[in-house]
Amino acid sequence: MTVSFAGLDLVNPIIAASGTFGYGIEFEEIVSLERLGAFVTKGISLEPMAGHPAPRMVQTAAGMLNAIGLQNVGVEEYVTRKLPPMQRYPTCQVIVNVFGSTVRDYVAVLDRLNDAEGIAAYELNVSCPNVQAGGMTFGADPYSLEELVERAKQGSIRPLIVKLSPNVTSIAQMAKVCAEAGADAVSVANTFRAMAIDAEARQPRLTNVTGGLSGPAIKPIALRMVYETARAVEIPILGMGGITTPEDVVEFMLAGATAVEVGTASYADPRATEKLASGLESWCKSHNVEKVSSLTRALKRRE
């Protein structure tokens, strides 16, 4: 069940997605953290952020909308209080999601994280659709993205993963920009910008008006994006988007993912990640797959 991803050795390819698993340690009484390959923290910024006012989550058909607004405790509080307890689970790799409003902000967060122990890699968030500055400002513009990735790579002592936005013309092209700028891997992809309306009140259901759509509703689109990205770059891919079953994981790996992130499923069942890890192992046994890593980019052409 082990996979090698951007220089990291994971016990399995199941990773809890950013924004859906807190800072990791909150789940220790619910999930057997040692059963996960890794988890990604909430987006960590230079200073604490309060996020958007409620309502900021809405259920939709086959998914959900969120406009949390990257609420977090800030990098200093994270390093001193949230990170140390995770050292009790050395096999569950800690990937820190990094966010900033400017290139300087991103680099400053990375610089502080470089001094901390117990971190395996960084996931550069250039794709949050719910904030005014940063986020998609970088993820939607290839020139801004190239500059940010180059600077972040120069300032990082750990593997750098770039979390791409699906709200672009060509996600494959953006992946190529990241690869050429030095990224060690890409995450494909973040949530899709969307909205919901209360017909009775004639108002948006979210205070922020729009939010990020996730869950099974986006799976076919996310799967296509992973496939296109795999045809464009050689660096590893973290696939995500509506994964709820072991078969979903297999599909993303066949399309090109080395590992997957599981997010919205954890809201329906907080133990979803652990169950997927066990379910994937059972699937491999029943299908005579000796190494789960052999599934990556193994999609066959139709005859």
C-alpha positions as CSV (number, residue, x, y, z in Angstrom):
1,M,0.0,0.0,0.0
2,T,3.0,2.3,0.2
3,V,3.6,5.0,-2.4
4,S,6.4,7.4,-3.0
5,F,5.2,11.0,-3.6
6,A,7.5,13.9,-4.2
7,G,10.2,12.4,-2.1
8,L,7.8,11.3,0.7
9,D,7.2,7.7,1.6
10,L,3.5,7.3,2.5
11,V,2.0,4.2,4.1
12,N,-0.8,4.5,1.7
13,P,-2.1,7.0,-0.9
14,I,-4.9,8.4,1.2
15,I,-4.5,12.0,2.4
16,A,-6.9,14.1,4.4
17,A,-7.5,17.4,2.4
18,S,-6.8,20.9,3.6
19,G,-9.7,22.7,5.3
20,T,-11.5,19.5,6.2
21,F,-9.2,18.0,8.8
22,G,-8.4,21.0,11.0
23,Y,-4.8,20.9,12.2
24,G,-4.9,17.1,12.3
25,I,-4.7,16.5,16.0
26,E,-8.4,17.3,16.5
27,F,-9.2,14.0,14.8
28,E,-7.0,11.8,17.0
29,E,-9.9,10.5,19.1
30,I,-12.0,9.8,15.9
31,V,-9.5,8.5,13.3
32,S,-6.6,6.2,13.6
33,L,-4.1,8.7,12.2
34,E,-1.4,6.1,11.7
35,R,-3.7,4.6,9.1
36,L,-3.4,7.6,6.8
37,G,-0.6,8.4,4.4
38,A,-0.7,12.1,5.3
39,F,-3.0,15.0,6.0
40,V,-3.0,18.6,4.9
41,T,-3.5,21.4,7.4
42,K,-5.9,24.3,7.0
43,G,-4.4,27.1,5.0
44,I,-1.8,28.8,7.2
45,S,-1.2,32.5,6.8
46,L,1.4,34.9,8.3
47,E,-1.2,36.4,10.7
48,P,-4.4,34.9,12.1
49,M,-7.5,35.2,9.9
50,A,-11.1,35.2,11.2
51,G,-12.6,34.1,7.9
52,H,-16.0,35.1,6.6
53,P,-19.1,35.5,8.8
54,A,-21.8,32.8,8.8
55,P,-23.5,31.3,6.9
56,R,-20.4,30.1,5.1
57,M,-21.4,26.4,4.4
58,V,-24.3,25.2,2.3
59,Q,-25.4,21.8,1.3
60,T,-26.1,21.3,-2.4
61,A,-27.2,18.5,-4.7
62,A,-24.3,15.9,-4.5
63,G,-22.0,18.3,-2.7
64,M,-21.5,21.4,-0.7
65,L,-20.5,25.0,-1.0
66,N,-18.1,26.6,1.4
67,A,-16.8,30.2,1.9
68,I,-14.9,29.8,5.1
69,G,-12.4,32.4,4.0
70,L,-9.2,30.6,5.2
71,Q,-9.9,31.1,8.9
72,N,-6.7,30.0,10.8
73,V,-4.6,30.7,13.9
74,G,-1.6,32.1,12.0
75,V,1.8,30.5,11.4
76,E,3.3,31.3,14.9
77,E,0.4,29.8,16.8
78,Y,0.4,26.8,14.5
79,V,4.1,26.1,14.9
80,T,4.1,26.5,18.7
81,R,0.8,24.9,19.7
82,K,-0.9,22.9,16.8
83,L,2.1,21.2,15.2
84,P,3.9,19.5,18.2
85,P,1.2,17.1,19.2
86,M,1.3,15.5,15.7
87,Q,4.7,14.1,16.5
88,R,2.8,11.3,18.3
89,Y,1.9,10.0,14.9
90,P,5.2,9.8,12.9
91,T,3.7,7.7,10.1
92,C,1.1,10.3,9.3
93,Q,3.0,12.8,7.3
94,V,2.2,16.5,7.9
95,I,1.7,18.7,4.8
96,V,1.2,22.4,5.6
97,N,-1.1,24.3,3.3
98,V,0.4,27.8,2.9
99,F,-1.5,31.0,2.0
100,G,-0.6,34.6,1.5
101,S,-1.9,37.8,0.0
102,T,1.5,38.6,-1.6
103,V,4.6,36.7,-2.7
104,R,6.3,38.2,0.3
105,D,3.6,36.8,2.6
106,Y,4.0,33.3,1.2
107,V,7.8,33.4,1.6
108,A,7.5,34.7,5.1
109,V,5.2,31.8,6.2
110,L,7.6,29.3,4.5
111,D,10.6,30.8,6.3
112,R,8.9,30.4,9.7
113,L,7.8,26.8,8.9
114,N,11.4,25.9,7.8
115,D,12.4,26.3,11.4
116,A,9.8,23.8,12.7
117,E,10.2,20.1,13.1
118,G,7.7,17.4,12.1
119,I,6.6,18.9,8.7
120,A,7.0,16.7,5.6
121,A,6.1,19.1,2.8
122,Y,4.2,22.3,1.8
123,E,1.1,22.7,-0.3
124,L,1.0,26.2,-1.8
125,N,-2.5,27.4,-2.0
126,V,-2.9,29.5,-5.1
127,S,-6.5,28.6,-5.8
128,C,-8.9,29.5,-3.0
129,P,-11.9,31.1,-4.6
130,N,-13.2,32.7,-1.4
131,V,-10.7,35.5,-0.6
132,Q,-10.2,38.9,-2.3
133,A,-6.3,38.9,-2.3
134,G,-3.9,36.1,-3.1
135,G,-5.5,32.7,-3.9
136,M,-6.8,32.7,-7.4
137,T,-5.0,36.0,-8.1
138,F,-1.9,33.8,-8.5
139,G,-3.6,30.6,-9.6
140,A,-5.3,32.1,-12.6
141,D,-2.4,34.1,-14.0
142,P,0.6,32.1,-15.4
143,Y,3.1,34.9,-14.9
144,S,2.1,35.6,-11.3
145,L,2.1,31.8,-10.7
146,E,5.5,31.3,-12.1
147,E,7.0,34.1,-10.0
148,L,5.4,32.8,-6.8
149,V,6.4,29.2,-7.4
150,E,10.0,30.2,-8.2
151,R,10.3,32.4,-5.1
152,A,8.6,29.8,-2.9
153,K,10.8,27.0,-4.1
154,Q,13.9,29.1,-3.4
155,G,12.6,29.7,0.1
156,S,11.6,26.2,0.9
157,I,13.7,23.4,2.5
158,R,10.9,20.8,1.9
159,P,9.0,19.4,-1.1
160,L,6.7,22.0,-2.6
161,I,3.3,21.0,-3.9
162,V,1.1,23.6,-5.7
163,K,-2.6,23.3,-5.3
164,L,-4.1,24.3,-8.6
165,S,-7.4,26.1,-9.4
166,P,-9.9,24.4,-11.7
167,N,-11.3,27.9,-12.5
168,V,-8.9,28.4,-15.4
169,T,-9.0,27.8,-19.1
170,S,-6.3,25.1,-19.1
171,I,-5.3,23.4,-15.8
172,A,-2.7,21.4,-17.7
173,Q,-1.0,24.6,-18.8
174,M,-0.9,25.9,-15.3
175,A,0.6,22.6,-14.1
176,K,3.4,23.0,-16.7
177,V,4.1,26.5,-15.4
178,C,4.5,25.1,-11.9
179,A,6.7,22.2,-13.1
180,E,9.0,24.5,-15.0
181,A,9.2,26.9,-12.1
182,G,10.4,24.1,-9.8
183,A,7.4,22.6,-8.1
184,D,7.8,19.1,-6.9
185,A,4.2,18.1,-7.4
186,V,0.7,19.6,-8.0
187,S,-2.7,19.1,-6.4
188,V,-5.6,18.8,-8.8
189,A,-7.8,20.5,-8.1
190,N,-9.3,23.0,-5.6
191,T,-13.0,23.8,-5.4
192,F,-15.1,25.2,-8.3
193,R,-16.5,28.7,-7.8
194,A,-20.3,28.5,-7.5
195,M,-23.3,29.9,-5.6
196,A,-26.6,29.0,-4.1
197,I,-29.8,31.2,-3.8
198,D,-32.6,31.1,-1.3
199,A,-35.6,31.5,-3.6
200,E,-38.0,32.4,-0.7
201,A,-35.7,35.1,0.7
202,R,-34.4,36.1,-2.7
203,Q,-30.9,36.2,-1.2
204,P,-27.6,34.3,-1.7
205,R,-27.4,31.5,0.8
206,L,-23.7,32.4,1.6
207,T,-22.7,35.7,3.2
208,N,-19.9,35.8,0.7
209,V,-22.4,35.3,-2.1
210,T,-20.2,32.7,-3.9
211,G,-18.2,29.8,-2.5
212,G,-16.3,26.7,-3.5
213,L,-18.2,23.7,-4.8
214,S,-16.9,20.3,-3.7
215,G,-18.2,16.7,-3.3
216,P,-19.3,14.0,-5.7
217,A,-20.9,16.6,-8.0
218,I,-17.4,17.7,-9.2
219,K,-15.8,14.2,-9.5
220,P,-16.1,13.7,-13.3
221,I,-14.7,17.2,-14.0
222,A,-11.8,16.7,-11.5
223,L,-11.1,13.3,-12.9
224,R,-10.8,14.8,-16.4
225,M,-8.4,17.5,-15.1
226,V,-6.1,15.0,-13.4
227,Y,-6.0,13.0,-16.7
228,E,-5.1,16.2,-18.7
229,T,-2.5,17.2,-16.1
230,A,-0.9,13.8,-16.2
231,R,-0.5,14.1,-20.0
232,A,1.2,17.5,-19.6
233,V,3.7,17.0,-16.7
234,E,5.9,14.3,-15.3
235,I,5.8,15.5,-11.7
236,P,3.5,13.7,-9.2
237,I,-0.1,14.6,-8.9
238,L,-2.4,14.7,-5.9
239,G,-5.9,14.0,-7.2
240,M,-9.0,15.2,-5.5
241,G,-12.7,16.0,-6.1
242,G,-15.6,14.0,-4.8
243,I,-13.8,10.9,-3.6
244,T,-16.1,8.8,-1.4
245,T,-15.3,5.1,-2.4
246,P,-12.2,2.9,-2.9
247,E,-13.2,2.8,-6.6
248,D,-13.0,6.6,-6.8
249,V,-9.5,6.4,-5.5
250,V,-8.6,3.8,-8.1
251,E,-10.1,5.9,-10.9
252,F,-8.0,9.0,-9.9
253,M,-4.9,6.9,-9.7
254,L,-5.5,5.4,-13.1
255,A,-6.1,8.9,-14.5
256,G,-2.6,9.9,-13.3
257,A,-2.7,10.6,-9.5
258,T,0.1,9.1,-7.3
259,A,-2.0,9.8,-4.2
260,V,-5.4,11.4,-3.4
261,E,-6.8,14.0,-1.0
262,V,-10.2,13.3,0.6
263,G,-12.2,16.3,1.8
264,T,-16.0,16.7,1.7
265,A,-16.5,13.0,2.6
266,S,-15.1,13.8,6.1
267,Y,-18.1,16.0,6.7
268,A,-20.5,13.2,6.1
269,D,-18.4,10.7,8.0
270,P,-15.4,11.9,10.1
271,R,-13.8,8.5,9.7
272,A,-14.1,8.5,5.9
273,T,-10.3,8.7,5.3
274,E,-9.5,5.8,7.5
275,K,-12.3,3.7,6.0
276,L,-11.0,4.5,2.5
277,A,-7.5,3.4,3.4
278,S,-8.9,0.0,4.5
279,G,-11.3,-0.2,1.6
280,L,-8.6,0.5,-0.9
281,E,-6.4,-2.3,0.5
282,S,-9.4,-4.7,0.3
283,W,-10.0,-3.6,-3.3
284,C,-6.4,-4.3,-4.3
285,K,-6.5,-7.7,-2.7
286,S,-9.7,-8.7,-4.5
287,H,-8.3,-7.5,-7.8
288,N,-4.9,-9.0,-7.4
289,V,-3.1,-5.7,-7.3
290,E,0.2,-6.4,-5.5
291,K,1.3,-2.8,-5.4
292,V,-1.2,0.1,-5.2
293,S,1.4,2.3,-6.9
294,S,1.1,0.3,-10.1
295,L,-2.3,1.9,-10.6
296,T,-0.9,5.4,-11.2
297,R,-1.1,6.4,-14.9
298,A,-2.2,2.9,-15.8
299,L,-5.3,3.8,-17.7
300,K,-5.9,1.7,-20.8
301,R,-7.0,2.9,-24.1
302,R,-10.4,1.7,-25.3
303,E,-10.0,-0.8,-28.2
